[in-house]
Amino acid sequence: MNQVRIDTVFDIGVNIGQFAQELRSVGFFGKIISFDPLTTAHAQLTIAAARDQEWLVYPRSAVGNEDGEIEINIAGNSVSSSV
């Protein structure tokens, strides 16, 4: 079986960091860089990552192929929010 040596994960639209926490729980010790645009989710994400020096939370932003502003549909269940 081939192994891939991944040392950095870019986690886009992370909500409150569930995927990053799952990565840690299965033994990933590399750098995680997380992005989320929603105010409440980002605040919770920042708290979740605070004790992990290899987990960086980028300032609130959406990630895409163009610079600018975009409208976000914030669902009652923030996990389902989208641009």
C-alpha positions as CSV (number, residue, x, y, z in Angstrom):
1,M,0.0,0.0,0.0
2,N,1.3,3.5,-0.9
3,Q,1.5,6.1,1.8
4,V,1.1,9.8,1.2
5,R,3.1,12.1,3.5
6,I,0.7,15.0,4.1
7,D,2.1,17.7,6.3
8,T,-0.5,20.5,5.7
9,V,-4.2,20.5,5.3
10,F,-6.2,23.5,4.1
11,D,-9.7,23.1,5.6
12,I,-12.1,25.4,3.7
13,G,-15.6,26.3,5.0
14,V,-14.8,24.5,8.3
15,N,-17.8,25.6,10.4
16,I,-16.6,25.0,13.9
17,G,-13.7,22.7,13.1
18,Q,-15.2,19.3,13.1
19,F,-13.0,17.9,10.3
20,A,-9.8,19.2,11.9
21,Q,-10.8,17.7,15.2
22,E,-11.4,14.4,13.4
23,L,-8.0,14.6,11.8
24,R,-6.4,15.0,15.2
25,S,-8.4,12.1,16.6
26,V,-7.0,9.7,14.0
27,G,-3.4,10.9,14.5
28,F,-2.7,13.7,12.1
29,F,-0.1,16.0,13.7
30,G,0.6,18.3,10.7
31,K,-0.4,21.9,10.2
32,I,-4.1,22.6,9.6
33,I,-5.1,26.0,8.2
34,S,-8.9,26.7,8.6
35,F,-11.1,29.2,6.8
36,D,-14.7,30.1,7.6
37,P,-16.7,33.3,7.0
38,L,-19.5,33.0,9.5
39,T,-19.1,35.2,12.7
40,T,-20.5,32.7,15.2
41,A,-18.9,29.6,13.7
42,H,-15.5,31.4,13.3
43,A,-15.6,32.4,17.0
44,Q,-16.2,28.8,18.0
45,L,-13.5,27.6,15.6
46,T,-11.0,30.0,17.1
47,I,-11.7,28.6,20.6
48,A,-11.4,25.0,19.3
49,A,-8.0,25.7,17.8
50,A,-6.6,27.8,20.6
51,R,-4.6,25.0,22.3
52,D,-3.2,23.5,19.1
53,Q,-0.1,25.4,17.8
54,E,-0.3,23.6,14.5
55,W,-3.9,24.6,13.8
56,L,-4.1,28.1,12.4
57,V,-7.4,29.9,11.9
58,Y,-7.4,32.5,9.1
59,P,-9.4,35.7,9.7
60,R,-13.1,35.3,8.7
61,S,-13.2,34.8,5.0
62,A,-14.7,32.7,2.2
63,V,-12.3,31.1,-0.2
64,G,-12.9,31.0,-3.9
65,N,-11.4,31.8,-7.3
66,E,-12.3,35.6,-7.3
67,D,-11.5,38.5,-5.0
68,G,-14.5,40.5,-3.8
69,E,-17.6,40.3,-1.7
70,I,-20.4,37.7,-1.9
71,E,-23.7,37.0,-0.3
72,I,-23.8,34.0,2.1
73,N,-27.0,32.0,2.7
74,I,-26.9,31.4,6.5
75,A,-29.0,28.3,7.2
76,G,-30.7,27.6,10.5
77,N,-28.2,24.8,10.8
78,S,-24.9,26.7,10.1
79,V,-23.3,23.5,8.8
80,S,-25.5,23.9,5.7
81,S,-24.7,27.6,5.0
82,S,-23.3,28.3,1.5
83,V,-22.5,31.1,-0.9
